Amino acid sequence: MNERGHGSVEFAMAVGVLLLPVAVVVLAFGPWSETRVTANVMAAEAARAAVLELDQAAGNRAVIDLASDYGLPPTEVRIGWCGAAPGPLQAPSGSCPALRGTAVTVEVEVWTPTFNTPWGPIGGLWVSGEHAEPIDLYRSLD
């Protein structure tokens, strides 16, 4: 029995088995990182809009506008106010008091596929971003 050439076959199989998971993680990191930045930007803009207008609806509109700008459907974005678990954009969860010195905290979650293939995304997870914006102590609340 001739065993010549088995080493190269085993090497090729080992490289495929060891490098494939590494390649998958490296290729998936970019979209995850981009989605995390997107979620942080949406949370910051929502908190700022809510503080400036003293109205959470302004923050919700800011997130809806940003989701539209990023090409995200509303079903792939969730928002939660002041510690509440994030809910859909159509019915955000939680509320924040509009009192001087309090912080308006917003958590935004954005759905991102685990892997994109030519046949569509495979799997996915919610990536979250959070931001707190204080209401000015000397601001008029009229």
N, C-alpha and C positions, 0 to 999 in steps of 0.2 A: 504494500500500500504506500503510495507516494503522498507525503505530507507537505510537499513544497507549495508555497503560496498561501498557506493557511494564515500565516502571520499578517499578510497584507489584508486579507478579508476581515480578520478579527480587528485590525487597526481601523479599517473603514467603518465597521459596525460600532466600535467603541467611540470613535469621533462623532458619528451621527447621534448616538444615544447621549453622549455627554454635552455636545455643543448645541443640540437642538433646544433643550430647555433654557440654556443661557441666551441663545439668540431670541427666543420668544420673550424673555424678560426684558432684554435690551430694546427690542422693537416695541414692546407695550409701554415702556416707561415714558416715552414722549407724549402720547395722547393723555396719559394719566396726569402728567405734570401740567400740561396745557389746561386740562379741565380743572385742576386744583386752583390755578391762577384765575381762571374764569369765575369759579365759585367765590373766591376771595374778593374779586372786583365787584361782583354782583352784590355781595353782602355789604361791602363798604359803601357802594352807591345807594343801596336801599336804606342803610342807617343814616347816611347824610341827608337824603331826601326827607326821611321821616322827621329828623331833628329840625331841619330848616322849615318845613311846612307844619310841624307839630301834628302830623297826620300819617298814620301807617299806610293809608291808601296810596300816598305819594311814593312811599318806599316800594309798595307792591307794583305800582306802575313803572318805577325805575327798573325793577327786575324783569318785568314783562318786556319793556323796551330793549333792555340789554340781551335778553334771550332771543328776541327777534333779530337784533343786530348780529348775534353770533350764529344765527341760523338754527337755533334749538327750538324744537316744538315745545309747547307749554307742558306737555306730559312728562318731559325729561328734566324739569326743574321743580324743586320744592323749596318752600320758605317757612321758617319758624321764627317767631318773635319772642324775645326775652325769656329764653330757656325752654320754650315749648318745642316739642318734636316737630320737625319740618313737615308741612302738609302741602297739598297741591296748590299751584298758583291761583286756581279758581276759588279756593277756600283756605287761605293761609291760617296757620294755627298760632295761638297766643296773642297777647296784647301787652303793650308797654305803657306805663303811666307817663303822662306828659307833665312832669314836675321838674322844677329847677334843680339842677345838680344830679339828676338821675341819669343813668346810662341806658341808651336804647341799644339792645343787643340783637343782632340778626344772624341767623344761620341759614345758609343757602346750600342745598344739595343739587348736584348736577349728575345725571346719568351718563356714564361713559362705557362704551363697549370694551370688553377685555381685549379682543383682537378684531381687527377689520380684515376681511378677506374680500376677494372679488365677488363672492356670492353673498355677501352681507356680513354683519357683525356676529361675533360668537361670544356669548356670555356678556357680562357687564357688572358694574358696581356703581354705587352712589359715592361720589366724591364731594366732600363738604368744605365750605369756607365759612368763617365766622368773623364778625366785626362788631365792635362796641363804639358808640359815639355818644359823648356826654351832651346833655342839654345845658347850655350856658347858665351859670348862676345868676347873671344879671339880665337875662333876657326877659322881654315882655311876653307874657303868655296870652295876650288879648287876641 
